[in-house]
Amino acid sequence: GRGSVISFVSGILALYHIVNMRYVSLIGNDPVAAMSLTYPINTILYSVTIGTGIGATSLLSKLLGENKKEDANRTAGNILIFATIYSFIISIIGFYFSDNLIALVRSGSKIIDTNATQVIKITLGGSAALFIPLVSFDILKGQGNTLVPLISLFFGTILNAILDPIFMFGFWKIPAFGVQGAA
């Protein structure tokens, strides 16, 4: 049911953050604190994404169950446009208001708050990389295809585990970005 899908996606997102936090902990305590400050903001972002996806899955499966394929196709396109607009708005918020968002949860340490601001700016700026794939997966689930989203989520988590240390600590010609590399 929907509850198990939400739990599964939440579990994958939690695993993603556990991997991030493991590598960030190798840098030091301040970066861990900075990443922790971003979690409330990330949780809101994930909630909006998952909520949009659940609505997409429900609506599409209902339309397809009623044999309204044209309406389902149009709705899927509209959902993707909606996710793109969400992403654009959130990117703008991240670019211009990261300082204000972190000020809501500030630590009192300039180093921690600065790192958190940089991380949340990258995270929100790249929200399309979260919104569009996850909503697309929910569109596929609404059509009855659960295998592609499952494989894609696992692949994304594994890719994160590989790329985190590369972007955080550097590799070959890729410079070390520190805690921002986790974002």
Disulfide bonds with the S-S distance in Angstrom:
none
